[in-house]
Amino acid sequence: MSTLTSTQTQLPQLHLPRNPGLPLDLDRVARVQANTSAIERRAATLPGRRSVKKDYQAAWLLKAVTCIDLTTLSGDDTEGRVRRLCAKARQPIRADIQDALGVSGIQTGAVCVYHDMIETAVDALQGSGIPVAAVSTGFPAGLSPFHLRVAEIEESVKAGAREIDIVISRRHVLTQNWQALYDEMKAFREACGDAHVKAILATGELGSLRNVARASLICMMAGADFIKTSTGKESVNATLPVSLVMIRAIRDYFDATGYHVGYKPAGGISKAKDAITYLALMKDELGNRWLQPDLFRFGASSLLNDIERQLEHHITGAYSASYRHPMG
């Protein structure tokens, strides 16, 4: 199948200069605005603007798989569950489906776990090249003492996490304390060392799209490698209007500095058609370079099930039961 190609996952920022951040520029932050009605109108048109069919749809879905941070963040996580998840990350699409599509070597972008499961995940993924991401800094609320949040990052890096998903203090955004947000993010970035950092904005709790835009800019100024919508634990997670705001903040930052910053929508993305919409949005707003897993990730778990079902339908013409596509 000539339109389908294998994509090998790479460690984020491996081939691009890492965003070093900038001095905090409060005048620039104050100039950032968001036209909510215009953003919502544009976002409403997105699901119907791109239509890909047959082999092309399958190729886009395979691309989406390589951009998934396969995630388990439950209080009842066990080593067995994490090892099954890692096995699924190594081979997210059944071998017979890959053979029928003429591809091989498909893997997910990362496996995301709590700190206690880092060593288990690192061991289970040994030799695969798939990085382990750890949620940190008092995830999901980010309300533990500051020195403990910094120490948590350092311990996770020491345990083998190559990516750290931190949560910002929402109160700094809601009170417009941009200096505090910048200093916090900068400290988190420094604690990560060589591990790259995804800044979770928890956009559903920030009050306005303007706040989302300003928080995105400040986190990038402080050295974030990725900006991410949500923890997945809020009542409102990734949405297209929020994504449009954050993606355009990334574009403006790149235009001003030349540094690439990645984007990760998380929470509520569970259907294959939604994955294609987000990929199309990235292509439209940022271009093909941002369709690679070093600059784009989905924070998801159930999304993979639906993608695998859609790929089997592409091959056989029939939908299989969802239980035929277990997560792990």
Secondary structure, 3 states (H helix, E strand, C coil): CCCCCCCCCCCCCCCCCCCCCCCCCHHHHHHCCCCHHHHHHHHHHHHHHCCCCHHHHHHHHHHHHHCEEEECCCCCCCHHHHHHHHHHHHCCCCHHHHHHHCCCCCCCCEEEECHHHHHHHHHHCCCCCCCEEEECCCCCCCCCCHHHHHHHHHHHHHHCCCEEEEECCHHHHHCCCHHHHHHHHHHHHHHHCCCEEEEECCHHHCCCHHHHHHHHHHHHHCCCCEEECCCCCCCCCCCHHHHHHHHHHHHHHHHHHCCCCEEECECCCCCHHHHHHHHHHHHHHHCHHHHCCCCECEEECHHHHHHHHHHHHHHHCCCCCHHHCCCC
